[in-house]
Amino acid sequence: MKEKTADEMFEELGYEKITKNFYNYLEYTKQENEELQLVISFNGQSKTFMCAMYQFGETKSRGMATIMQELQAINKKCKELGWLDEWYRYIRRNVKKHKNK
Protein backbone atom coordinates (compact mmCIF):
# COMPACT_ATOMS: atom_id res chain seq x y z
CA MET A 1 0.00 0.00 0.00
CA LYS A 2 1.30 3.45 -0.95
CA GLU A 3 2.22 5.75 1.93
CA LYS A 4 0.19 8.98 2.05
CA THR A 5 1.81 12.33 1.37
CA ALA A 6 1.51 15.18 3.86
CA ASP A 7 -0.81 16.97 1.43
CA GLU A 8 -3.12 13.95 1.39
CA MET A 9 -3.02 13.71 5.19
CA PHE A 10 -3.90 17.40 5.59
CA GLU A 11 -6.67 17.10 2.99
CA GLU A 12 -8.22 14.16 4.88
CA LEU A 13 -8.28 16.39 7.97
CA GLY A 14 -10.18 19.09 6.07
CA TYR A 15 -7.27 21.47 5.34
CA GLU A 16 -6.78 23.37 2.10
CA LYS A 17 -3.23 23.96 0.83
CA ILE A 18 -2.18 27.53 0.01
CA THR A 19 1.26 28.26 -1.46
CA LYS A 20 2.70 31.77 -1.17
CA ASN A 21 5.68 33.02 -3.14
CA PHE A 22 7.62 34.68 -0.33
CA TYR A 23 10.12 32.87 1.91
CA ASN A 24 9.07 29.49 0.44
CA TYR A 25 5.90 29.86 2.51
CA LEU A 26 3.28 27.12 2.59
CA GLU A 27 0.03 27.16 4.51
CA TYR A 28 -2.76 24.71 5.27
CA THR A 29 -6.05 26.29 6.37
CA LYS A 30 -9.23 24.81 7.76
CA GLN A 31 -12.45 26.71 8.39
CA GLU A 32 -13.54 25.16 11.69
CA ASN A 33 -16.80 27.13 11.81
CA GLU A 34 -18.12 30.56 10.76
CA GLU A 35 -15.90 32.32 13.29
CA LEU A 36 -12.76 30.19 13.57
CA GLN A 37 -10.02 29.34 11.07
CA LEU A 38 -7.14 26.97 11.84
CA VAL A 39 -3.80 27.54 10.11
CA ILE A 40 -0.68 25.39 9.96
CA SER A 41 2.08 27.23 8.13
CA PHE A 42 5.61 26.32 7.06
CA ASN A 43 8.34 28.91 6.44
CA GLY A 44 10.94 27.42 4.11
CA GLN A 45 13.45 30.19 4.69
CA SER A 46 13.67 29.77 8.46
CA LYS A 47 12.61 26.09 8.37
CA THR A 48 9.94 26.64 11.00
CA PHE A 49 6.25 25.85 11.28
CA MET A 50 3.44 27.48 13.24
CA CYS A 51 0.01 26.30 14.34
CA ALA A 52 -2.47 29.11 14.93
CA MET A 53 -6.14 29.87 15.04
CA TYR A 54 -7.81 33.07 13.92
CA GLN A 55 -11.12 34.31 15.28
CA PHE A 56 -13.30 36.27 12.84
CA GLY A 57 -12.94 40.00 13.47
CA GLU A 58 -9.65 39.71 15.35
CA THR A 59 -6.28 40.57 13.86
CA LYS A 60 -4.15 38.52 16.25
CA SER A 61 -3.67 34.79 16.05
CA ARG A 62 -3.62 32.42 18.98
CA GLY A 63 -1.63 29.25 19.35
CA MET A 64 -3.66 26.13 18.86
CA ALA A 65 -3.53 22.63 20.24
CA THR A 66 -3.02 19.98 17.60
CA ILE A 67 -4.46 16.50 17.41
CA MET A 68 -2.20 13.52 16.78
CA GLN A 69 -3.20 13.28 13.10
CA GLU A 70 -2.20 16.93 12.56
CA LEU A 71 1.14 16.29 14.25
CA GLN A 72 1.73 13.27 12.01
CA ALA A 73 0.97 15.40 8.91
CA ILE A 74 3.32 18.15 10.18
CA ASN A 75 6.12 15.62 10.76
CA LYS A 76 5.51 14.12 7.31
CA LYS A 77 5.70 17.58 5.66
CA CYS A 78 8.95 18.39 7.53
CA LYS A 79 10.36 15.07 6.28
CA GLU A 80 9.23 15.77 2.69
CA LEU A 81 10.86 19.21 2.85
CA GLY A 82 14.14 17.62 4.00
CA TRP A 83 14.16 19.50 7.29
CA LEU A 84 14.46 16.37 9.44
CA ASP A 85 17.47 15.11 7.45
CA GLU A 86 19.24 18.41 8.10
CA TRP A 87 18.38 18.20 11.80
CA TYR A 88 19.65 14.62 12.09
CA ARG A 89 22.93 15.56 10.36
CA TYR A 90 23.34 18.50 12.77
CA ILE A 91 22.74 16.26 15.79
CA ARG A 92 25.14 13.56 14.55
CA ARG A 93 27.88 16.13 13.90
CA ASN A 94 27.53 17.64 17.35
CA VAL A 95 27.30 14.30 19.16
CA LYS A 96 30.54 13.21 17.46
CA LYS A 97 32.24 16.47 18.52
CA HIS A 98 31.05 15.97 22.08
CA LYS A 99 32.27 12.34 22.21
CA ASN A 100 35.71 13.33 20.92
CA LYS A 101 36.28 15.82 23.74
N, C-alpha and C positions, 0 to 999 in steps of 0.2 A: 504494500500500500504506500502511495506517495505521501511524503511528509508535507504538511500544510506550510504555506509561506506566512510571514507575519501579516501581510495584507489580507490574506484569506481569514486568518484568525481574528483580526480587527473587524473585518466585514461581518463575520458570524456574530460578533458581539454588538453589532449595530452601528459601528463607526464608519464614517466616510473619510476617504483619504484626500488631503489637500496638499499639493506641492507648491511651495513658494520659491522664487528665484534668488532670494538673498540668503547668504550664509548656509547654502545647502539645507534649507529649512523644510521640514516635512511635518505635517500635522494630521492627526486623526480626530475628528469631531463627532460627537453624538448628542443629539437633541433629546435630553432625558424627559423633558416635559415642556410646556409652553414657556416656562420661566427659567429653565436650567439647561445649560449646555456644558458637556464634559469635553475636555480637550487634552490629548496626549501629544506633545510636540517633541521633535528631535531637531537639535541644532548641529548640523554637520561640521561647522567650523570649530565649535568648542567641544564637540563630541559629548553633549549633555542632552538629557531629556527632562521634561517637566510634565507633571500631571496637575491639571487645574480645572476648576469649575467656575463658570460665569453665570451670575444671576442677571436676568433681564433688567435693564435699567441701571445697572451698576457698572462702573468702569474698571473696578479692581477685580482681580481673580482671587480665588481662594484655593489652597491646596486641597487635594481630594484623596480620599482613601481609594485604593484599587482592590479589585477582587483578584483572586488567583489567576483566572483566565487572562485578565488584562496584563498582569505581571509576566505571564508566560509569553504573551504576544510582544511585550516590550523587550524581554530578553531575546526573543527570536529576531526582532528587528535590529537590535544591537549586534547580534551575531552576523546577520546578513550584511550589515554596514561595515563589518570588520573591526568594530570597536573592541570586542572581547579579545580577539587575537592580539591586538596592540597591548591591551591590559595584561594579558598573560605573559607576553614577551617582556614587558616592563617588570613584572613581578619576578620572573625567572632571573633576569639580569641582576636585580637588586638582591635577591636571595643568594645568588652566587657570590656577589661582592661581600655580603655579610658573612658567609661561611668562610671566605678566604681571609678574613681579618684575624 
